[in-house]
Amino acid sequence: MQKGIIKMLDPIKGYGFIVTENEDEIYFNLQDMHPKYRNVRLREGDSVGFDVRRELQGDRAINIRRFS
């Protein structure tokens, strides 16, 4: 699991970007939230944990979990 911070979030369109500990930006979609955290509301600046899935368009964060 990697860790990062929500840099940008568009809740209406359902996507955003996470800045990792290595200062890389990773795309995420709100549908990729971990099932346990699907009802948790994310905000810019929140600390999150996530897994990475490699896709043709680039890396994508999946199984996203918000840290308290």
PEKA-V24834 format. One record per residue. PSI is psi in radians with two decimals (NA if undefined). Layout:
psi: {PSI/PSI}
This chain:
psi: {2.34/2.86/2.66/-3.01/2.43/2.03/-0.80/2.43/2.25/1.63/-0.45/-0.76/-0.32/0.51/2.98/-2.92/2.48/2.38/2.14/3.05/-0.45/0.14/0.43/2.66/2.33/2.32/2.55/2.73/2.47/-0.36/-0.27/0.23/2.58/2.42/-0.63/-0.41/0.25/-0.48/0.06/2.30/2.14/2.63/2.72/2.36/-0.20/2.49/2.35/2.74/2.64/2.85/2.83/2.33/2.21/2.25/2.93/-0.63/-0.16/-3.11/2.60/2.36/2.33/2.93/0.82/2.34/2.35/2.37/2.51/NA}
